Amino acid sequence: MSEAASGLRGLMATPRKTPPILSIIVPVHNQARTIGQTLHALQPFRARNAEVIVVDGGSSDATATLARPLADQVITAPLGLGRQMNEGAKAANGFIFLFLRPETTLPPDADTQVMYGRARDTAVWGRFDQRIAGRHMLLPLVARFLNWRSRVTGIASGEQAIFVQRETFFRIGGFLHIPAMEDIELCGRLREISPPICVTSRVTVPGDRYDRDGVLRTLRTMTAMRWRYRMGAKPEALAKRYGAERSAATKPAQDTPAVARKPDSGRPASPPEPVVQTKAQPRLRGRADKA
């Protein structure tokens, strides 16, 4: 047995001695072909006491089975990114939640950067800069533009591995159950509390859509989608119009009542299903009325 394989087996067999500070929450659906690669890349963080929680949206393939040996928890939730990430947060034990799309690769020092950012900043949330992996020669410039825009606006996309302090996430009600723009909407509410920590270590995101549709067309589509959302378009209409390629289905599932977890070692039970009680909720209703 190789040294790496032996170390991985030891990691999976050894019970966690101290509660994790960081919980990495990965929503997945029918990703049996890539889930192994995604989770193998997270094993160094587990070795440094980060927790990895995979939230399966009812895959019809072997995604959940392949994920179990490589994650601390594999749970099932109703299909939809917002629902899946909320359920992962309720199962998590960490002080900070990091929401990771399965197609995004974290930098090797991601956990250290999150801890360092929290230690030197009073902000309660943050995100990473990104690099785009693809063939087009303009992709480095596109990534620089998107990083600059995120820094100026205080808004991040889900591909940028948004991380949030546990207490803050539950206090604002978590992600809304909408079929698109749930990451943008969450950032809007978090921005009202504090500006984001902008980690300059870069996550790597795939550039397939830029290679397939072209840089200008892809940027135009992304910008138009955000602009229409700000002008009051329904997330359902945006998801249908732009056919966003997402790691979870855009069709909303039926709401299911949340079950509070029993307290563990003095920890309070997880809060009920998130209900947003902020300024964002009337704004969202206003959008629905206008659209």
N, C-alpha and C positions, 0 to 999 in steps of 0.2 A: 504494500500500500504506500502511495506517495505521501510525502510530508503534508502537502496541501490537503489531500483527501482525509488524512488522519486528523488534521486540525479541524476540518469541517465536521467530521463525525463527532469529534469531541465537543464542538460548539453545540451541535444539535442534542447531544446527550446530557450536557451539563446544565442543571437547573440554574436559573438566574438568582444570584446572591443578593443583589441590591435592586431596588426599583429603578426602572429606566428614567432618564431625564427626557430623552427624545423618543417619540413614537412616530415611525414612518408608516403612513397609511396609503395603501396602493389599491385603488379600485380596478377590477379586471372583469372581463367578460369574453369568453371563447378565445383565450390567448394561449392555448396549450403549446403552440409552436415556439412562443417567445418567452413564456413565463419563467422557464429555467434560467435563461440568460439574464432576465430582469432581476431575479432574486439572488442569483450568484453574485451579482455586482453589489448587493447590499450586505453580504456576509461580513465584510470588514467592519461595518458599522455595528452589526450585532455583536461582534467580538469585543467592541468597545462599549457594550452595554446599551446600545440603542435597541428599540423594540420594532419589529416589522410585523404589521398587520395587513393581511390580504383580505379584501372584501370582494367576494365573488357575486356578480349579479345574476346568478342562476345559469351558469354556463352549461351548454349541452355537450361539451367536450371534456377532456381530462384536466382542465385548468386547475381546479381545486385540489385534485389528487396530487398533481405534480408540485403544487405550491406547499403542501403541508410539511415536507421535510425541511423546507428552506425558510419557514416563517415561524414566528412565535404564536400567531393565531391565524386561522383561516376561517372566516365567518361568511354567512350568506345574507344578502340584503336584497330588497326590491331593486329591480334594474333602474339605473339612472345615477349619474355621477353625484348629484347632491345627496340623494338618499344613501348611496353607498358610503360616501365619505362621512356623513353624519353617524351612520351606524359604526363605522370604524372608530370614530372619535369616542363614542360611548363605550366601546370595548377597550380603549387604550388606557394605559397606566402612566404614561409619561406626562411631564410638566409642559412640554411643548409638542404640538402636533405638526408634522410636516406631511403635506398632501402631495404625493408623487404620482404623476401619470406614468403608466407602465412603459411608455415609449421614451420617457425622459431619463437620462443618465446623470446621476449626481457626480460632482467632482469628488476626488478621494478624500478631501478634507471638509466635506459638507457639514458633518456633525460638529467639528471644531469651530468652523466659521459661524454656525448658528449660535453656539455657546458664547463665542467671543463677542458676537454682535449683541446678544442679550446682556452681556456683562458690561459693555461700555455704552449702552444706549438705553434710554427709558422707553423706547417704542415697544409695543406689545406684539408686533407681527413683522414679517419681512418676506423677501423673495430674493432669488438669485439672478444675476445676469445670465444671458444665454448665448450659446454659439449654435449655429445651424449647420448640420452635417448634410452636405449635398454636393452636386456636381457644378452648380452654377457659380461663376466667378464672382458674382455680386453678393453672394450670401454673407460674407464677412461684413460688408457695408450694411446689409439689411439688419443683421444682428446688432450692430452698433446703433442703428437708428431705433430699433425696438427697445434696446436697453435705455437709450437716452429718453425716449418717450415715456417709458415706465417710471424713470427717475423723476421726470418733470411732473407727470400727472399724479403720481402716487398710486397708480393702478397697475396690477400685474395680471398676466394670463396664467391659467393652470399649468402650462408647460414650464413655468419658472419656479416650480416647487415652492409654493406659498407655505410659510410656517407661521403658526399662531400660538400664543400662550393659551394654555388649557382654559383657565378661568375666563379669559376674554371670549374665547370661542363659544363657550356655553352661555355666557351672559348675553351675547348678541343674538343667540338663537341658531348659530351654525349656518350652513348653506340653505338657501331656499330650494324648494322642490320645483325647479323649472327646467325645461328641456335644453336650454342654451343660456350662455352668459352668466351662469351661477358663480363663476370665478370673478368676473367683473363686478357683479352685484355685491359679493362678499367684500371685495376690496373697497368698494365705495363706503360701506358701513365701517370697516376698520379704519379707513382714512379719517373718519370723523373723530376717532379716538386718538390716533397718533399717526405720523408719517411712517412709511415702512423702513425697515432696515434693508439697505440695498447691498447685498453681498456681491462683491465683485468676482469671486470665484464663480466660474461659469458652468451651468448645466449644459448638457448636449441634447438637442432636440433634432428629430429627423427633418430633412428638407425635401421630402418626397413631393409635397404639394407644389413647392417652388419649381422643382425639376419638371413636374408633370404639366402644371398650368402656366408656368412662367412667373417671374418675380413681380412684374408690374401688375399683372392680373390678380395674383394672390394678395398683394398688398392692398390693391383697390377693394377687393372683396372683404378683407379683414377690417379695413377702415370704414367701409360702408355699413358693415354689420354693427360696429360699435356706434356709429353715428345714428343709425336708425333706432338702436336701443335707447340712446340718450333722448331721441325725439319722441319716444313713447311707444315704439313698436313692441308687440307682444313677443316674448321669447319663443313661444310656439310658432309664430309666423316666421321669425328669423330662422329657426331650425329647419322649417319646411322650405323656405325660399332658398337658403344658401346650402342646404344639404351638408351641414358641417360634419366632417369625418370625426367621430368621437369614439372614445373607448367604451362608452356605455350608450345604450339606446336612448334616443331622444323622446320616445313615446312615454309619457308619464305612467307610472304604475299606480294601482289603487293604494291610497294611504292605509297604513296598518298601524294599530296602536302600539306605542312603545312600551316595553316592559322594563321597569326600573331594576337595576342590578342590586343585589344585596350588598351592604357595606362589607369591604374587605379590610381587615386590620385597621379599623377606625376610619377608613375612607368613606366619604358620603356616597350614597347611591347616585348613579348617573342620573342626570336630569331627564325629564320626559322629552318626547319628540320635539325638536326645536320649533318654537313659535316666535317669529320676529316681532319684537315690540319696540321698534325704532322708527326713525323718520323714513327709513327705506320702504316700510310696508305701505303707507299711504301713497308714496310715489309710485310703487308698483301697481297699486290699484288704479291710480290715475292713468298709467300707461294703458292698462286693459280697457279703461273706459274710452280712451281716445282712439285706440287702434280699431 
